[in-house]
Amino acid sequence: MENQKLEDCYYAHSSTIFSEMLGEDENYQRLKNAKIAAEKALQSVISQESWKQYLALDEICNELECARYKAMYLAGAADYEKISK
């Protein structure tokens, strides 16, 4: 049960972040479907513990990517403020 909750949360989180930015982009949908297929194949050949670790690592990567985008935005805003003065 806990594994299913973790997987549901993972798929919900990873798909909503980028789908909001990309909308119904055809290339994005193709890549997303390929990633899901690859993850299902991976899950079928590794242990449950390894799968949990994979999901946790992917979540960390998503959070780091989000932080990187925020930092880029803040740097851009700071540059804009300097230029506009």
N, C-alpha and C positions, 0 to 999 in steps of 0.2 A: 504493500500500500504506500509506504513512504517513498519507494522508488518511483511509483507512478506520479505522485505529487511533485517530486523533484523534476521528472521529465516534463510534466505538463507546464510547470512554472518556467522551465528552460525554454521550451518551444514558444510559449506565450511571450516571454521576454525578448528572445532573440528575433522573433518575427515582427513584433510591434515596433521596435526601435527603428528599424530601417524601412519598414513598409510605410510608416508615417512620412518619411523623407522622400521615398521613391514612388509611393502610390502604386499604381498598377503598371509600372514599367515592365515590359515584356522580358527584357534581358535579366532584370532583377528576379522576376518570378522563375525564370529558367534556372538561374544560379541557386536560388533558394531551394527549389525542388531537387536539384542535384546534391546540395549539401544534406538535405534531409535523407535522401537515398543513401548517400555515403555513410551517414551516421547510423542508419539502420543496419547497413552491412557491417560496420565496425562493431556495433553492439552485439551482433549475432556471433562474432568470433572472439570476443574478449569476455572476461569474467565480470560479474556484477560490480565488484569492488573497483575494477579498472574503469568501468563505465561511469560509476559515480565520480571517480577522480577526473575523468574526462569532462564531465558536465561541470564540475566545480572549476576546473581550469578554464573552460570556455567562458564561464560566467565572469571570472576574474579578467579575462581578456576583453570582454564586452565592457566591463567597468573602466578598464584602463583606456580603451578607445573613447569612451564617453568623456573621461577626464581630459584626454588629449584634445578633443573637439572644443571642450569648454575653455581650455588654456589658449587654444588658437583664437577663439572668439574674443576672449579677454585681452589678448595681445593686440588683436586688430582694433578693438575698441579703444585701447590706450593709445595706439598709434594715431587713430583718427582724432582723438582728443588733443594730442600734441600738435597735429597738423592744423586743426581748426582754430587754434589760439593765435 
